[in-house]
């Protein structure tokens, strides 16, 4: 049985998977599953479709292989907005990086504080592509209690909460067990490390102060 690693590229248009032999990096198979088409200025996709494409592509790429998956690497689009309720469930389609409906909010934010202030505070000047302007759009356009009390994360698959347990089980069958074991190992070694979600989007890792 050949030991392999799976590489995943979850982009705006599709999910592409490569299976490579771990010893020499030889490409054994590849597969691709499409994501729903988007039509900017409104560019949205439901995160469930990313999971469905991931499972489809991995199944196709591993079909017929006598292999044991020992590693999984995921790269995905960024600067989008996945809005969650207070229980971590997705409440609406994700706004992708090329959704420009928050252009007005971005302009207002820059006019209010100035480019230099934003650059010093978050390292970037808000534009319609950046997540923080999409959060402002959500504040203005979706006054529902779930949006007001929830959190958010980026479209990177690694950031998504386990709102799709069936999808997680299917990924584990294809080799994700190794990653789960590693996360448990790290949690055991660093029990005081707290992974939290901020209300301004994204994840942060809080480390205890030295005593």
C-alpha positions as CSV (number, residue, x, y, z in Angstrom):
1,X,0.0,0.0,0.0
2,X,1.4,3.4,-1.0
3,X,1.5,6.2,1.4
4,X,0.1,9.5,-0.1
5,X,-0.6,13.1,0.7
6,X,-3.7,14.9,-0.6
7,X,-3.4,18.5,-1.7
8,X,-6.6,20.6,-1.9
9,X,-7.1,23.9,-3.7
10,X,-10.5,25.3,-3.0
11,X,-10.8,28.3,-5.3
12,X,-13.6,30.6,-6.4
13,X,-14.5,28.4,-9.4
14,X,-13.7,24.9,-8.2
15,X,-12.1,22.5,-5.8
16,X,-9.0,20.7,-7.2
17,X,-7.4,17.7,-5.5
18,X,-4.0,16.1,-6.2
19,X,-2.8,12.8,-4.7
20,X,0.9,12.4,-4.5
21,X,3.2,9.7,-3.4
22,X,4.9,10.9,-0.2
23,X,8.3,9.4,-0.8
24,X,9.1,11.0,-4.1
25,X,6.2,13.5,-4.7
26,X,5.0,11.6,-7.8
27,X,1.6,12.6,-8.9
28,X,-0.8,9.6,-8.8
29,X,-4.1,11.3,-9.6
30,X,-6.0,14.5,-9.8
31,X,-9.7,15.5,-9.8
32,X,-11.8,18.7,-9.9
33,X,-15.3,19.5,-8.9
34,X,-16.9,22.8,-9.8
35,X,-18.2,25.5,-7.4
36,X,-21.4,27.4,-8.3
37,X,-20.8,30.2,-10.8
38,X,-20.8,33.7,-9.5
39,X,-21.7,37.0,-11.2
40,X,-20.1,40.1,-9.6
41,X,-20.8,42.6,-8.3
42,X,-22.8,40.0,-6.3
43,X,-20.5,37.0,-5.8
44,X,-21.8,34.6,-3.2
45,X,-21.6,30.8,-2.6
46,X,-23.0,28.7,0.2
47,X,-20.2,27.0,2.2
48,X,-22.1,23.7,2.0
49,X,-21.2,23.7,-1.7
50,X,-17.5,23.8,-0.9
51,X,-17.8,20.7,1.2
52,X,-19.8,18.9,-1.4
53,X,-17.1,19.8,-4.1
54,X,-14.3,18.7,-1.7
55,X,-15.9,15.3,-1.0
56,X,-16.7,14.7,-4.7
57,X,-13.1,15.6,-5.8
58,X,-11.4,13.6,-3.1
59,X,-13.6,10.5,-3.9
60,X,-12.8,10.7,-7.6
61,X,-9.1,11.3,-7.0
62,X,-8.7,8.3,-4.6
63,X,-11.0,5.9,-6.5
64,X,-9.2,2.7,-7.3
65,X,-6.0,3.7,-5.5
66,X,-4.3,1.2,-3.1
67,X,-3.1,4.0,-0.9
68,X,-3.1,5.2,2.7
69,X,-3.5,8.9,3.2
70,X,-1.0,10.2,5.8
71,X,-1.4,14.0,5.2
72,X,-3.9,16.5,4.0
73,X,-3.1,20.1,2.9
74,X,-5.8,22.7,2.2
75,X,-5.5,26.0,0.5
76,X,-8.5,28.2,-0.2
77,X,-9.7,31.6,-1.2
78,X,-9.4,34.5,1.3
79,X,-10.9,37.9,2.1
80,X,-14.4,36.6,2.0
81,X,-17.0,36.6,4.7
82,X,-18.7,33.5,6.2
83,X,-21.4,34.7,8.6
84,X,-22.3,32.5,11.5
85,X,-24.9,32.6,14.3
86,X,-24.0,32.3,17.9
87,X,-24.0,28.5,17.6
88,X,-21.5,28.5,14.8
89,X,-24.0,27.7,12.0
90,X,-23.8,29.4,8.6
91,X,-26.7,31.9,8.3
92,X,-26.3,33.1,4.7
93,X,-24.3,32.5,1.6
94,X,-20.7,33.6,1.9
95,X,-19.6,36.8,0.2
96,X,-16.5,36.1,-1.8
97,X,-13.4,38.3,-2.3
98,X,-14.7,39.5,-5.7
99,X,-18.1,40.6,-4.3
100,X,-18.0,44.4,-4.5
101,X,-21.4,45.2,-3.0
102,X,-19.6,46.6,0.1
103,X,-17.8,49.4,-1.9
104,X,-19.9,52.1,-0.3
105,X,-19.1,50.8,3.2
106,X,-15.4,50.6,2.3
107,X,-15.4,54.2,1.1
108,X,-17.2,55.4,4.2
109,X,-14.7,53.6,6.5
110,X,-11.7,55.2,4.7
111,X,-13.3,58.7,4.7
112,X,-14.0,58.4,8.4
113,X,-10.6,57.3,9.6
114,X,-8.2,57.8,6.7
115,X,-5.9,55.3,4.9
116,X,-3.0,55.8,7.3
117,X,-5.1,54.9,10.4
118,X,-6.4,51.7,8.8
119,X,-3.0,50.7,7.6
120,X,-1.6,51.1,11.1
121,X,-4.4,49.3,12.8
122,X,-5.1,46.3,10.5
123,X,-2.2,46.4,8.0
124,X,-4.4,47.1,5.0
125,X,-6.7,49.8,3.7
126,X,-10.4,48.7,3.4
127,X,-11.8,48.0,-0.1
128,X,-14.8,46.1,-1.3
129,X,-12.6,43.0,-1.5
130,X,-11.6,43.0,2.2
131,X,-13.6,41.1,4.9
132,X,-14.0,44.1,7.2
133,X,-16.0,46.1,4.6
134,X,-18.2,43.0,4.1
135,X,-18.9,42.9,7.8
136,X,-20.0,46.5,7.6
137,X,-22.3,45.6,4.7
138,X,-23.7,42.8,6.8
139,X,-24.4,45.2,9.7
140,X,-26.2,47.6,7.4
141,X,-28.1,45.1,5.2
142,X,-28.9,42.2,7.6
143,X,-30.3,43.5,10.9
144,X,-31.5,40.0,11.9
145,X,-30.7,38.9,15.5
146,X,-28.6,35.9,14.3
147,X,-26.3,38.2,12.3
148,X,-26.0,40.7,15.2
149,X,-25.2,38.1,17.8
150,X,-23.0,35.8,15.7
151,X,-19.4,35.6,14.6
152,X,-17.6,35.2,11.3
153,X,-14.7,33.5,9.6
154,X,-12.9,33.5,6.3
155,X,-13.7,31.0,3.5
156,X,-10.6,28.9,4.2
157,X,-11.9,25.4,4.8
158,X,-9.7,25.1,7.8
159,X,-11.6,27.9,9.5
160,X,-15.1,26.6,9.0
161,X,-16.8,25.2,12.1
162,X,-18.1,21.7,12.2
163,X,-21.6,22.6,11.0
164,X,-21.3,19.7,8.5
165,X,-20.7,16.6,10.6
166,X,-21.5,14.2,7.7
167,X,-18.9,16.0,5.6
168,X,-16.3,15.7,8.3
169,X,-16.9,12.0,8.7
170,X,-16.5,11.5,4.9
171,X,-13.2,13.4,4.9
172,X,-11.9,11.5,7.9
173,X,-12.5,8.2,6.1
174,X,-10.2,9.5,3.4
175,X,-7.3,10.2,5.8
176,X,-8.3,13.1,8.0
177,X,-7.9,11.0,11.1
178,X,-4.2,11.9,11.1
179,X,-4.9,15.6,11.3
180,X,-7.4,15.1,14.1
181,X,-4.9,13.1,16.1
182,X,-2.3,15.9,15.6
183,X,-4.8,18.5,16.8
184,X,-5.4,16.5,19.9
185,X,-1.7,16.1,20.5
186,X,-1.2,19.9,20.2
187,X,-4.1,20.5,22.5
188,X,-2.5,18.2,25.1
189,X,0.9,19.9,24.8
190,X,-0.6,23.4,24.9
191,X,-3.7,23.1,27.1
192,X,-3.8,26.8,28.0
193,X,-3.8,27.9,24.4
194,X,-7.3,29.2,23.6
195,X,-8.6,29.4,20.0
196,X,-11.3,32.0,19.8
197,X,-13.3,33.8,17.1
198,X,-13.4,37.5,17.1
199,X,-16.6,39.5,16.4
200,X,-14.7,41.4,13.7
201,X,-14.0,38.2,11.7
202,X,-11.3,35.5,11.5
203,X,-9.7,33.5,14.2
204,X,-7.1,34.4,16.8
205,X,-5.0,32.3,19.1
206,X,-4.7,33.7,22.5
207,X,-1.6,32.8,24.4
208,X,-1.3,33.1,28.2
209,X,0.9,35.9,29.5
210,X,4.2,34.9,31.0
211,X,4.2,35.0,34.8
